[in-house]
């Protein structure tokens, strides 16, 4: 399974690399999409 690297910047500006699996990335992306749809409905 291919790993995906996510780049995040902390408050101090230091860079931190976090590696997660493609499956975990896809699951988080799907959850994010679902939550955004719920938010759009509530704000709509």
FENPESUL-V557440 format. One record per residue. N is the residue number from 1. PHI is phi in whole degrees, -180 to 180 (* if undefined). Layout:
N|PHI + N|PHI
This chain:
1|* + 2|-78 + 3|-89 + 4|-118 + 5|-104 + 6|-108 + 7|-106 + 8|-125 + 9|-111 + 10|-81 + 11|-61 + 12|-78 + 13|93 + 14|-71 + 15|-94 + 16|-129 + 17|-99 + 18|-125 + 19|-101 + 20|-131 + 21|-73 + 22|-61 + 23|-63 + 24|-66 + 25|-60 + 26|-63 + 27|-65 + 28|-67 + 29|-65 + 30|-65 + 31|-64 + 32|-61 + 33|-62 + 34|-62 + 35|-66 + 36|-65 + 37|-65 + 38|-65 + 39|-63 + 40|-59 + 41|-64 + 42|-68 + 43|-84 + 44|-69
